């Protein structure tokens, strides 16, 4: 059952990215119908990011306080409803008097609030559903759903637009999400103890004789109070926040500017650019599960502290090196292949970060994951702005070199991260 839960959570991650990317894919149709300026469309696209950034911590806290199972179903329901409402945003009561642009922006902002909770909440569930020796691998499969969603979104949304128009992309995505919310509400529980199909053998395997056993019981899947002072006093928390900021910065180049880079800097056609734009997500799909498995094996050999550090450092080094060499390589195919693999290593290093949130505290990993994600979102907000500025002033090579340097800083932050130092509430102390 634990692997069925992991697959469901991977599907959740994939659906969030399809819903997130669909507006960018249909943006041209909306621009033509509503005659928005490019600046107005930019505000609409950015509204999601604002809602997404500010609700990571509240979403993670809700999972810690009330249990991740029901909170996850509620979050999916929320963002699915607002995904569907995007199709008719200008006609909605209350917001319609503000005008079409503001109506779209407000609906997308509300959608971002729901999506912000999905990854922190899903990540918390990993700590309760997986034994420690499978934690990084299971978490990486969950996060590989992002890659699957990124690959599927352009083809799925384009197909819907071609046959039923751009509004259908939001209606169908919303309906898929509503179905997924029902599945999560009826079939996904906060922990294995609450699931009727988990037998005693699997429960014993999940808990085992681990040092975190006291954190992995039904009573601590929900906590009465989150010790924010202890969380924010922890060097590991700040290391996670800085490292995630510095990893999300370069990866957002692939979300925002990579298509433009492939066409303008590399002179590719639209067809070839579309292919290469999906390549980073293909790399995610393969690299993230592999690195999760390697991280778990490194922990077995080196211990949790050095196992997580070593696996993160290797992925960060290869990501930074390939970003730098890719930007310098003249051959287009070889250069873009290096850049796509660099993105795969970036995603792999991020998976180790998410796993470490559970290492340092299964009890409060929702809040810790949410805090880390907030910093990551800030990196994602700064990335397209600074990348565009550097590319315009100095060229794309310098913009990618800057991303490589920032990636190295994410590795330095790991000197402050210790997966062996647990954050516990007073009630959790033995």
C-alpha positions as CSV (number, residue, x, y, z in Angstrom):
1,X,0.0,0.0,0.0
2,X,2.8,2.4,0.7
3,X,3.9,2.4,-2.9
4,X,0.3,2.9,-4.1
5,X,0.2,6.0,-1.9
6,X,3.5,7.2,-3.3
7,X,2.2,6.8,-6.9
8,X,-1.0,8.7,-6.0
9,X,1.1,11.6,-4.6
10,X,3.3,11.6,-7.7
11,X,0.1,12.0,-9.8
12,X,-0.9,14.9,-7.5
13,X,2.5,16.5,-8.1
14,X,2.1,16.0,-11.9
15,X,-1.5,17.5,-11.9
16,X,-0.3,20.6,-10.0
17,X,2.3,21.2,-12.7
18,X,-0.2,20.7,-15.6
19,X,-2.6,23.1,-13.9
20,X,0.3,25.5,-13.3
21,X,1.7,25.5,-16.9
22,X,-1.7,25.5,-18.7
23,X,-2.1,29.3,-18.6
24,X,1.3,29.9,-20.2
25,X,0.3,27.5,-23.0
26,X,-3.0,29.2,-23.7
27,X,-1.7,32.7,-23.1
28,X,-1.6,33.5,-26.9
29,X,-5.3,32.6,-27.2
30,X,-6.3,34.8,-24.2
31,X,-4.2,37.7,-25.5
32,X,-6.0,37.6,-28.8
33,X,-9.5,37.3,-27.4
34,X,-9.2,39.9,-24.7
35,X,-6.6,42.2,-26.3
36,X,-4.5,42.3,-23.2
37,X,-1.1,44.0,-23.3
38,X,2.0,41.9,-22.7
39,X,2.4,43.7,-19.3
40,X,-1.1,42.8,-18.3
41,X,-0.6,39.2,-19.2
42,X,2.6,39.2,-17.2
43,X,0.7,40.3,-14.1
44,X,-1.9,37.5,-14.7
45,X,0.9,34.9,-15.0
46,X,2.6,36.3,-11.9
47,X,-0.5,36.3,-9.8
48,X,-0.3,32.5,-9.4
49,X,3.3,32.8,-8.1
50,X,2.3,35.3,-5.5
51,X,-0.4,33.1,-4.0
52,X,1.9,30.1,-4.3
53,X,4.7,31.8,-2.4
54,X,2.6,33.1,0.6
55,X,0.7,29.9,1.4
56,X,3.5,27.3,1.7
57,X,3.9,27.8,5.4
58,X,0.2,27.9,6.3
59,X,-0.4,24.8,4.1
60,X,2.4,22.9,5.8
61,X,1.3,24.1,9.2
62,X,-2.3,22.8,8.5
63,X,-0.8,19.4,7.7
64,X,1.2,19.3,10.9
65,X,-1.8,20.5,13.0
66,X,-4.7,18.5,11.4
67,X,-2.9,15.6,9.6
68,X,-1.8,15.6,6.0
69,X,-4.4,13.2,4.5
70,X,-7.5,15.4,4.7
71,X,-5.5,18.6,4.2
72,X,-4.2,17.2,0.9
73,X,-7.6,16.4,-0.4
74,X,-8.9,19.8,0.6
75,X,-5.9,21.5,-1.2
76,X,-6.6,19.5,-4.4
77,X,-10.3,20.4,-4.3
78,X,-9.4,24.1,-3.8
79,X,-7.0,24.5,-6.7
80,X,-9.0,22.3,-9.0
81,X,-12.1,24.5,-8.5
82,X,-10.1,27.6,-9.3
83,X,-8.4,25.9,-12.3
84,X,-11.8,25.3,-13.8
85,X,-13.0,28.9,-12.9
86,X,-10.1,30.3,-14.9
87,X,-12.0,29.5,-18.0
88,X,-14.9,31.8,-17.0
89,X,-13.0,34.3,-14.7
90,X,-14.2,37.5,-16.5
91,X,-17.8,36.5,-16.0
92,X,-17.6,35.6,-12.3
93,X,-19.6,37.7,-9.8
94,X,-17.8,40.1,-7.6
95,X,-14.5,40.0,-9.6
96,X,-16.0,40.8,-13.0
97,X,-16.5,44.5,-12.1
98,X,-12.7,44.8,-11.8
99,X,-12.3,43.9,-15.5
100,X,-11.1,40.8,-17.3
101,X,-7.4,41.2,-16.4
102,X,-8.0,41.5,-12.7
103,X,-10.5,38.7,-12.8
104,X,-8.0,36.3,-14.3
105,X,-5.3,37.5,-11.9
106,X,-7.5,37.0,-8.8
107,X,-8.6,33.5,-9.8
108,X,-5.0,32.5,-10.5
109,X,-3.9,33.9,-7.2
110,X,-6.5,31.9,-5.4
111,X,-5.4,28.8,-7.3
112,X,-1.8,29.4,-6.2
113,X,-3.0,29.3,-2.6
114,X,-4.2,25.7,-3.0
115,X,-1.3,24.5,-5.0
116,X,1.2,25.9,-2.4
117,X,0.0,23.3,0.1
118,X,0.4,20.2,-2.2
119,X,4.1,19.6,-2.1
120,X,4.7,20.3,1.7
121,X,1.7,18.2,2.6
122,X,2.6,15.4,0.3
123,X,6.2,15.5,1.5
124,X,5.1,15.2,5.2
125,X,3.2,12.0,4.2
126,X,6.4,10.4,3.0
127,X,7.8,10.4,6.6
128,X,4.8,8.3,7.8
129,X,4.3,6.0,4.9
130,X,7.9,5.0,4.2
131,X,10.6,3.3,6.2
132,X,13.8,5.3,6.6
133,X,15.8,3.2,4.1
134,X,13.2,4.0,1.4
135,X,12.5,7.6,2.3
136,X,14.6,9.4,-0.3
137,X,13.7,7.0,-3.1
138,X,9.9,7.3,-2.3
139,X,10.2,11.1,-2.0
140,X,12.0,11.2,-5.4
141,X,9.2,9.2,-7.1
142,X,6.7,11.7,-5.6
143,X,8.7,14.6,-7.0
144,X,9.3,12.9,-10.3
145,X,5.6,13.6,-10.9
146,X,6.7,17.2,-11.5
147,X,8.7,15.9,-14.5
148,X,5.9,13.8,-15.8
149,X,3.5,16.8,-15.5
150,X,6.0,19.0,-17.3
151,X,6.3,16.6,-20.2
152,X,2.6,15.9,-20.5
153,X,1.3,19.5,-20.2
154,X,2.3,20.9,-23.6
155,X,0.9,17.9,-25.5
156,X,-2.3,17.5,-23.4
157,X,-3.2,21.2,-23.2
158,X,-2.4,21.8,-26.9
159,X,-4.6,18.8,-27.9
160,X,-7.5,20.1,-25.9
161,X,-7.1,23.6,-27.4
162,X,-7.0,22.2,-30.9
163,X,-10.3,20.3,-30.6
164,X,-12.3,22.1,-28.0
165,X,-10.8,25.6,-27.5
166,X,-8.7,27.1,-24.7
167,X,-11.4,27.1,-22.1
168,X,-11.7,23.3,-22.3
169,X,-8.1,23.0,-21.0
170,X,-9.2,24.6,-17.7
171,X,-12.5,22.7,-17.4
172,X,-10.9,19.3,-18.1
173,X,-7.9,20.0,-15.8
174,X,-10.3,21.0,-13.1
175,X,-12.4,17.9,-13.5
176,X,-9.3,15.7,-13.4
177,X,-8.3,17.4,-10.2
178,X,-11.8,17.0,-8.6
179,X,-11.6,13.2,-9.3
180,X,-8.1,13.1,-7.8
181,X,-9.4,14.9,-4.7
182,X,-12.1,12.3,-4.3
183,X,-9.5,9.5,-4.6
184,X,-7.3,11.2,-2.0
185,X,-10.2,11.7,0.4
186,X,-11.4,8.1,0.2
187,X,-8.1,6.2,-0.2
188,X,-5.3,8.2,1.3
189,X,-4.7,8.5,5.0
190,X,-2.3,10.5,7.0
191,X,-0.4,7.4,8.1
192,X,-0.5,3.6,7.5
193,X,-2.0,2.9,10.9
194,X,-5.2,4.5,9.7
195,X,-5.4,2.7,6.4
196,X,-7.6,-0.5,6.4
197,X,-5.5,-2.3,3.8
198,X,-2.1,-2.0,5.5
199,X,-1.3,-5.3,7.2
200,X,0.8,-5.9,10.3
201,X,3.9,-6.9,8.2
202,X,4.0,-3.8,6.2
203,X,3.3,-1.6,9.3
204,X,6.3,-3.3,11.0
205,X,8.4,-2.7,7.9
206,X,7.5,1.0,7.7
207,X,8.2,1.7,11.4
208,X,11.1,-0.7,12.0
209,X,13.5,-0.2,14.9
210,X,14.5,3.3,13.9
211,X,15.6,6.3,16.0
212,X,12.6,8.2,14.6
213,X,10.1,5.6,15.7
214,X,8.6,8.0,18.3
215,X,8.0,10.5,15.5
216,X,6.2,8.0,13.2
217,X,3.2,7.1,15.2
218,X,-0.5,8.0,14.7
219,X,-0.5,10.5,17.6
220,X,2.3,12.6,16.1
221,X,0.8,12.7,12.6
222,X,-1.1,15.6,14.1
223,X,0.4,18.0,16.6
224,X,-1.2,20.5,18.9
225,X,1.5,23.1,18.5
226,X,4.4,23.7,16.1
227,X,7.6,24.9,17.8
228,X,8.4,27.7,15.5
229,X,11.2,29.0,17.7
230,X,13.0,25.7,17.6
231,X,12.5,25.4,13.8
232,X,13.8,28.9,13.1
233,X,16.7,28.5,15.6
234,X,17.9,25.4,13.7
235,X,20.9,25.8,11.4
236,X,19.5,23.0,9.3
237,X,16.3,25.0,8.6
238,X,18.2,28.0,7.4
239,X,20.6,25.8,5.4
240,X,17.6,24.2,3.7
241,X,16.0,27.6,2.9
242,X,19.2,29.0,1.4
243,X,20.0,25.9,-0.6
244,X,16.4,25.6,-1.9
245,X,16.5,29.3,-3.0
246,X,19.7,28.7,-4.9
247,X,18.4,25.6,-6.6
248,X,15.0,27.1,-7.6
249,X,16.7,30.1,-9.2
250,X,18.4,28.2,-12.0
251,X,15.6,25.7,-12.5
252,X,13.1,28.5,-13.1
253,X,15.2,29.5,-16.1
254,X,14.0,26.3,-17.6
255,X,10.4,27.1,-16.6
256,X,10.4,30.6,-18.0
257,X,13.3,31.6,-20.4
258,X,14.5,28.3,-21.8
259,X,12.2,28.2,-24.8
260,X,13.2,31.7,-25.7
261,X,16.9,30.9,-25.2
262,X,16.7,27.8,-27.5
263,X,15.1,29.9,-30.2
264,X,17.0,33.2,-30.0
265,X,20.4,32.2,-28.7
266,X,20.6,28.8,-30.3
267,X,18.6,29.6,-33.5
268,X,16.2,26.6,-33.3
269,X,12.9,26.4,-35.0
270,X,9.7,26.3,-33.0
271,X,9.3,22.6,-33.4
272,X,12.9,21.9,-32.2
273,X,12.5,24.4,-29.4
274,X,9.4,22.6,-28.2
275,X,11.3,19.4,-28.1
276,X,14.2,20.8,-26.1
277,X,11.8,22.7,-23.8
278,X,10.5,19.3,-22.6
279,X,14.0,17.8,-22.2
280,X,14.6,19.1,-18.7
281,X,11.4,17.4,-17.5
282,X,12.5,14.2,-19.2
283,X,15.7,14.4,-17.3
284,X,13.7,15.0,-14.1
285,X,11.7,11.8,-14.7
286,X,14.9,9.6,-14.8
287,X,17.4,11.5,-12.6
288,X,15.2,12.1,-9.6
289,X,14.2,8.5,-8.7
290,X,17.8,7.4,-9.4
291,X,19.3,10.0,-7.1
292,X,16.7,9.2,-4.4
293,X,17.8,5.6,-4.5
294,X,21.5,6.6,-4.4
295,X,20.8,8.9,-1.4
296,X,19.3,6.1,0.6
297,X,22.2,3.9,-0.2
298,X,24.6,6.7,0.8
299,X,22.9,7.0,4.1
300,X,23.3,3.2,4.7
301,X,27.0,3.5,4.0
302,X,27.9,6.9,5.4
303,X,25.2,7.7,8.0
304,X,22.4,10.2,7.6
305,X,24.4,13.4,7.9
306,X,27.1,12.6,5.4
307,X,24.9,10.4,3.2
308,X,22.5,13.2,2.5
309,X,25.3,15.8,2.1
310,X,27.3,13.7,-0.3
311,X,24.4,12.8,-2.5
312,X,23.3,16.5,-2.6
313,X,26.8,17.8,-3.2
314,X,27.3,15.4,-6.2
315,X,24.1,16.4,-7.8
316,X,24.8,20.1,-7.2
317,X,28.3,19.8,-8.6
318,X,27.2,18.1,-11.8
319,X,24.3,20.6,-12.2
320,X,26.6,23.6,-11.9
321,X,29.3,22.1,-14.1
322,X,26.9,21.2,-16.9
323,X,25.2,24.7,-16.7
324,X,28.6,26.3,-17.2
325,X,29.9,23.9,-19.9
326,X,26.5,24.0,-21.7
327,X,26.6,27.7,-21.9
328,X,30.1,27.7,-23.4
329,X,29.5,24.8,-25.9
330,X,29.1,25.9,-29.5
331,X,27.4,22.8,-30.8
332,X,23.6,23.3,-30.2
333,X,22.6,19.7,-29.7
334,X,25.5,19.0,-27.3
335,X,25.0,22.3,-25.4
336,X,21.2,21.8,-24.9
337,X,21.8,18.2,-23.9
338,X,24.2,19.4,-21.2
339,X,21.7,22.0,-20.0
340,X,18.8,19.5,-19.9
341,X,20.9,17.1,-17.8
342,X,21.9,20.0,-15.6
343,X,18.2,20.6,-14.9
344,X,17.9,16.9,-14.1
345,X,20.7,17.0,-11.5
346,X,19.1,20.2,-10.1
347,X,15.8,18.4,-9.5
348,X,17.7,15.5,-8.0
349,X,19.5,17.7,-5.5
350,X,16.1,19.3,-4.6
351,X,14.7,15.8,-3.9
352,X,17.4,15.3,-1.3
353,X,16.4,18.7,0.3
354,X,12.8,17.6,0.6
355,X,13.8,14.3,2.1
356,X,16.0,16.0,4.7
357,X,12.9,18.0,5.9
358,X,11.6,14.6,7.1
359,X,14.9,13.5,8.4
360,X,15.2,16.4,10.8
361,X,11.5,16.3,11.9
362,X,8.8,14.0,10.7
363,X,6.4,15.7,13.2
364,X,6.9,19.2,11.8
365,X,8.0,18.5,8.2
366,X,4.9,20.2,6.8
367,X,5.9,23.5,8.4
368,X,9.6,23.0,7.6
369,X,8.9,22.0,4.0
370,X,6.6,25.0,3.7
371,X,9.2,27.4,5.1
372,X,11.8,26.0,2.7
373,X,9.4,26.2,-0.2
374,X,8.7,29.9,0.5
375,X,12.4,30.7,0.1
376,X,12.4,28.6,-3.1
377,X,9.5,30.6,-4.5
378,X,11.4,33.8,-3.8
379,X,14.3,32.3,-6.0
380,X,11.7,31.5,-8.6
381,X,10.4,35.1,-8.5
382,X,13.8,36.7,-8.8
383,X,15.1,34.3,-11.5
384,X,13.2,35.3,-14.6
385,X,13.7,39.0,-13.8
386,X,17.5,38.8,-13.1
387,X,18.1,36.3,-15.9
388,X,16.3,38.5,-18.5
389,X,18.3,41.6,-17.3
390,X,21.7,39.9,-17.4
391,X,20.9,38.3,-20.8
392,X,19.9,41.6,-22.2
393,X,22.9,43.5,-20.9
394,X,25.7,40.9,-21.1
395,X,24.3,37.9,-23.1
396,X,22.9,34.5,-22.4
397,X,26.2,32.9,-21.6
398,X,26.7,35.2,-18.6
399,X,23.1,34.6,-17.5
400,X,23.6,30.9,-17.4
401,X,27.1,31.3,-15.8
402,X,25.4,33.3,-13.0
403,X,22.9,30.5,-12.5
404,X,25.8,28.0,-12.2
405,X,27.5,30.2,-9.6
406,X,24.2,30.4,-7.6
407,X,23.9,26.6,-7.8
408,X,27.3,26.3,-6.1
409,X,26.1,28.4,-3.2
410,X,23.3,25.9,-2.7
411,X,26.0,23.3,-2.1
412,X,27.8,25.5,0.4
413,X,24.6,25.8,2.4
414,X,24.8,22.1,3.1
415,X,27.6,22.8,5.6
416,X,24.8,24.0,7.8
417,X,22.4,21.1,7.2
418,X,22.7,18.1,9.6
419,X,20.1,15.4,8.9
420,X,21.1,13.8,12.2
421,X,20.0,16.7,14.4
422,X,16.2,16.4,15.0
423,X,13.8,19.1,15.8
424,X,11.4,17.8,18.5
425,X,8.7,19.3,20.6
426,X,8.8,19.0,24.3
427,X,6.0,16.4,24.1
428,X,8.1,14.3,21.8
429,X,11.1,14.0,24.0
430,X,11.6,10.5,25.4
